[in-house]
Amino acid sequence: MTDRPRTRGRVGSAVALVAGVLIALLLVWPRAFGAQRVFGVAQLIAFRAPLALGLALVAIVVGSVALLLRRRGTRVRRALMACALVVALAAGGNLAVLLARGEARTGTAGLRDGDLTVLVWNTQGGATSPAEVAELVLSTGADVVSLPEMDDVAAAEVARLVGADGIRMTAATTRVVAETSTPSWIPTSLLVADRLGAYRLDGSAGTTRGLPSGVWRPVDGTGPTIIAAHPAAPLTDGMDDWRAGLDWVRGQCRAPGQDLILAGDLNATFDHLDLGACRDAAVETRVAATGTWPSTVPGWFAAPIDHVLVGPAWTVREVRVIDAAGGTDHRALVAVLESRG
């Protein structure tokens, strides 16, 4: 009779340990459970550095309690030590993911040359002026500029300012959003260097729910398809719109061999994305751990939610995250590409 409580205790401890390991794995690699877009998990893994620090703190506290209770019973102490170990492994796993993805260089000095330079910068409405955007376009030599939350008037002013400095660009803006419970007035703009030819918005390609995205195709059929994307944020009452937006992004990347460049604030990290035939420029160059939002915290602490995605026609030469002057809460991201053609 005396063995039954011990057996039950061991079984209970084993079940708790297995559950703890599964939860730790969920927080390190939620794709193993298909949970990367589940509310709560999605938000946690967007901020892996704070998550790793929080888990490490919990492990230290639980481990310290276990040491203090070393005279109160072996079973409780072992359970606490096991818990501390599992939490520490989860912290280490998140840190390992960050180290594997790598840290981006900042600033525009010494930026590599390539066939095409792509810039994405969420300007947070009127928080960033056209002059500030134009300055960054000129300093990076950008040929394609995705500007979530910039309207047509401001985008046209950016084009005028860079044109006065010798870089002729054409601005376009979309405000169309797919059906949603929370329609938005927020626009998305795109600037394309005239040297790439004329581009036209493809209305048949659709858009993201909640916030607008657009697909621009070359008028003469020569050149890459360019997409400026801005899916909705994963808010409590907007998770369906967010998931639908990421599915739309995946749909644009579905066609194999497509000459495509997609740039925007995707309100998602690499963990949330299903890229199809696309590749994430920052991941490919191992600089994907540096966050772009919010810009009020260090890059290593922020979430990398702004992206440049490319099709198989392009090689990524360099990616940088730039702390540019401006009132926006986003850092800019620039990618230098080289054609494989």
DAFENQUI-V909307 format. One line per field, one symbol per residue. phi: phi as a letter, one per 40 degrees, with the letter a starting at -180 (. if undefined). A space follows every 50 residues. Layout:
phi: ???
//
This chain:
phi: .cccdccccccccccccccccccccdccbcccbgbcbcdgcdccccbccc ccccccccccccccccccccbchccccccccccccccccccccccccccc cgbccbgbcgcccacabbbbaccfgccbcdccccccdcccgcbbbcbdgb ccccccccccccccbhbcbbbaabbcbcdacbcbcccbbabbccccgcbb cccccgaccgbcbabbbcccgbhccbbbbacccccdcbccccccccccdd ccccccgccbbbbiccfacdcccbcfccbccccccfbccccbacccbddc ccccbbabbbcccbbccabbbbcccicccbccbbbbbbccc
//
